[in-house]
Amino acid sequence: MDAINIPHWVVGGKHIYNQLDAWEEIFRSRREFRWYFYDHVYDQHDWSVEPEQSWNELLHHRCLQLRQKYRKLCLWYSGGSDSHHVLRTFAKNNIPIDELLILHWKMNPFRNEEYHKWILPLAHEYKKLVNPNAVIKTVEVTSKMYGKYYREQTADSKYFTGTNGFFTPCDFDWQTIHTCDIFDSSTGVMVALEKPYLYLDNGKIYHRFHDKTFELYRGTIKEFEFFYYAPDMPELYIKQCHMLAKYIKQNYPNRNQSFFNQFIDNPAGPYYTEFCEASGRDPAIHPDARTQNGKNKLEGTHHTFMDIANMAKKDGFKSVQIWEDTMSRWKNLMPEAFPGKKDFRQGGTVGIQSKKKYITNYF
């Protein structure tokens, strides 16, 4: 795979593929830095021009594009607003998905409940009503997986990006290869990333990509497909930006950046469902579905993750010590990468942004 097609960091003119190496270079060189996400593709487009095709037309074309590209097509399915919308979009257009990949977080009580109450029933409903030939593959996240994951995912690995503050084996590139045994180029693996990040600057609305979004989905596998980001179809993502910007302008005029942060970047806030629908997602299956209402998006300091780590220590997991030692070492070496955070579990490093793209005037 051409390295330029792997999301990474640029410090000065240097391209870096390890998150902590990037931070080390930032503070060593004091040069400008940014997140590089298919700049060679997205820079060719004028983001201020809204694509003429409708949202549904672009979604249909994206499904066809992926179906024609691969002999076998899989979807990492969580039942959330993004992955469920992808599943519904394929179903509406009568385009089959061959396999649904589901993580069953057996050690996490919230995620364990989601699996049994929402995720698995929805997957079986798709198989029953839409595609009887679909395979549903559950990956059981157990203590053994924690041990295997943290033995292999060290901060020295080339594509390391594990500073999100979670003690959990949640690198989907790693999961795809090591637990699903997907290696061949004829199998496409979709992840449902993502809704736009818009921000306000001097009365204008801009977009930036954020490296924090990709800490669990590096895209180091050529067959890894970001459904909405879609560098093979940039119009799809740019369309989302315009849909969201128009919605905010029409419904929330004359607001400030603080409002944008609340509306777009706060899944626990009051606007999350509205934000999802404004970005082209379907309405939530049910307002109490944690998989769709954003209430399952927790920081590493949440008692659920702390309880798992404490249980791991009690049971003598080597993996929790590897994780804590690695993160503590880097936080002590580079406190500037964790500004204002007493604990690296508070979301990990501060985010790094891509070049900005002008969308439209707000005022």
Secondary structure, 3 states (H helix, E strand, C coil): CCHHHCCEEEECCEEECCHHHHHHHHHHHCCCEEEECCHHHHCCCCCCCCCCCCHHHHHHHHHHHHHHHCCEEEEECCCCHHHHHHHHHHHHCCCCCCEEEEEEECCCHHHHHHHHHHHHHHHHHHHHHCCCCCEEEEEEECHHHHHHHHHHCCCCCCCCCCCCCCCCCCCHHHHHHHCCCCCCCCEEEEECCCCCCEEEECCEEEECCEHHHHCCCCCCCCCEEECCCCCCCHHHHHHHHHHHHHHHHHHCCCCCHHHHHHHHCCCCCCCHHHHHHHCCCCCCCCCCCHHHHCCCCCCCCCHHHHHHHHHHHHCCCHHHHHHHHHHHHHHHHCHHHCCCCCCCCCCCCCCCECCCEEEEECC
